[in-house]
């Protein structure tokens, strides 16, 4: 095989790998975003109302 062709194929494979890993990381970040939760504390009747 020609050296230039092998280098070109390696560069293309590298670019495809970089694009795929970027997409995977973007999808993973979207799944890991925290959800907002509303918490209601139970009323403590022994201390009175605030």
C-alpha positions as CSV (number, residue, x, y, z in Angstrom):
1,X,0.0,0.0,0.0
2,X,1.0,3.6,-0.6
3,X,2.3,5.4,2.5
4,X,0.2,8.5,1.8
5,X,-2.9,6.3,1.5
6,X,-2.2,4.6,4.8
7,X,-1.7,8.0,6.5
8,X,-4.9,9.3,5.0
9,X,-6.9,6.3,6.2
10,X,-5.4,6.7,9.7
11,X,-6.3,10.4,9.8
12,X,-9.9,9.6,8.7
13,X,-10.3,6.9,11.3
14,X,-9.0,9.3,13.9
15,X,-11.5,11.9,12.9
16,X,-14.3,9.4,13.0
17,X,-13.2,8.3,16.4
18,X,-13.1,11.8,17.8
19,X,-16.6,12.6,16.4
20,X,-18.0,9.5,17.9
21,X,-16.5,10.1,21.3
22,X,-17.8,13.7,21.3
23,X,-21.3,12.4,20.5
24,X,-21.1,9.8,23.3
25,X,-19.9,12.3,25.8
26,X,-22.6,14.8,24.9
27,X,-25.3,12.1,25.3
28,X,-23.8,11.0,28.6
29,X,-23.8,14.5,30.0
30,X,-27.4,15.0,29.0
31,X,-28.4,11.9,31.0
32,X,-26.4,13.0,34.1
33,X,-28.0,16.4,34.5
34,X,-29.4,16.7,38.0
35,X,-33.2,17.0,38.4
36,X,-34.7,19.7,40.6
37,X,-36.5,18.2,43.5
38,X,-38.9,20.1,45.8
39,X,-38.5,19.0,49.4
40,X,-41.2,19.7,52.0
41,X,-40.0,19.5,55.6
42,X,-42.4,17.9,58.0
43,X,-43.9,20.3,60.5
44,X,-42.3,20.1,63.9
45,X,-45.2,20.7,66.3
46,X,-43.0,20.7,69.4
47,X,-41.3,24.0,68.4
48,X,-44.4,26.0,67.3
49,X,-44.9,27.7,64.0
50,X,-42.5,30.1,62.4
